Amino acid sequence: MNVKRYVIGSLAVWVLIFLFEFVFHGMLLKGMYEGVRHLLRPEESFVRFFFWVVLGELMLAFGFCYIFIKGYEGRGVAEGVRFGLYAGIAFMASTMIINYAVQPWPGSLTAAWIIGYLIELMLAGVVIAAIYKPATTS
């Protein structure tokens, strides 16, 4: 394993995840969250829990990249897209479907989460595949 590329790739994926989540949840889905405000923490308490958001996103980024690198086949960006799709289905989409079954989330919000997380992890796959690729020799 190239540790330097792993760390750089993981940090780049974390930045992508952080920005994607901000735009996706904070802007695109903001209206959908208004209908389920009673299921969420009050906005004013979000600052107290922000550390946990950052920690969870860091864990996702480093874990995602570690698993990608362990199975790395050197097949370029397409490998990253495929990995992101498979990871998104295995970890995020499945979790959202289970959450829908046991928590009172609207189906439209669940569907939006699934689509968003699949896009997010496919983009994350592109980032780690682009960064982890072997250096070209001249």
N, C-alpha and C positions, 0 to 999 in steps of 0.2 A: 504494500500500500504506500502510495506517495502521500505522506502525512501533510506536507505543506499544501498540496492541491486539495486534499480532503478538507482541511480547515478553511482555506480560502473559498472553496466551493460551498461549504456548509454556511459560512458567513454570508456569501452572496445569495444563497437560497433563503436564508433567514431574512435578509433585507427584502427580497422579492415577496416572501410570505407576509411580512409585516406591512408592506405597502399594499399588496393585494387585499389583505384583510381589512385595512383601513378604508380603501375605496369600496370594496364589495359590501362589507357590513355597515360601515359608517356612512356611505353615500347611496349606493345602489339599492340596498335593502332597507334603508331607513324607514321608508313608508310602511313596509310590511311589518316591521317591528312595532309600529304604533298599535296595531291590533292585538299584540300579545304582550304589551308592556307589563301587564300584571304577572307574567311568568318570568320576568327579568329583574335583575337588581336595579334599584333606582340609579339613574344616571349620575347623581351626585356621589354615589359610593364607588363608582367605577375607578376613580383615581386610587382608592385604597387597594384595589385588587389588580391594578395594571401590571404589577410585578409578575403576577401569576400568568397573565396573558403573554408577556415577554418570555418567561421561562418555558411555557408550553410551546410557543413558536420556535424557540431555540432547540428544544428537545425534538420537535418535529423535523426541523432542518437537519440537525446532526444525525438523527436516526435514519431519516430518509436517505441522506447522502451516504451513510455508512453501508446500508443495505445495497444501494446502487453500486457502490464501489466493490463490494464483495462479489457481486455477480457481473461485474463489468466485462463486456466482451469487445469493446473498442469499435462499435458499429456506428458511431457518430450520434448526431442529434436525434435521429429517429429512434435510437435505443433509449434515449432519455424520455422521449414522448411516450413510447410504449411502457416504460417502467412507471412513469407518472400516472398513466391511465390504469395500469394494473394495481399500483399501490392505492390509487384513489378509490377503485372499486373495492379492494380488499379491506381497506382501513376506514375510509371516510364515508363512502356511499353506504356500506353495510351498517356502519354506526348510525348514520342518519335515519335509515329505514327502521332500525331497532328503536331509536329514540322516538320516531313517529308512532310506533306501536305502543310504547309505554308512557309517553308524555303527550300532553294535548297540543302538539304543534300542528298548525294547519298544513295540509298536503301541499299547497302552493309554496309555502316557505321551505318545507322539506325538499321539494323538487329543486327549488332555487339553490339551496345548500349543496345538494348533490352535484348539480351542474357546475356551480362555482368551484367546489373542491376538486372536481375532475380537471377543470381548466387550470386551477392553481397548481396542482401537482404535475400536470403535463408541462406547464411552464417551468416548474422547479426542475423537472427532469431535463429539460433543454439546457438550463443553466448549469447543472452539475455535469452533464455530458460535454458541454462546451469547455468547461474549466478543467475537467479531469482528463481530457484526451491527452495522449502522449505528445510530448514536444516533437515537432518536426525537425529533422536533421537536414542541414544544408550541404 
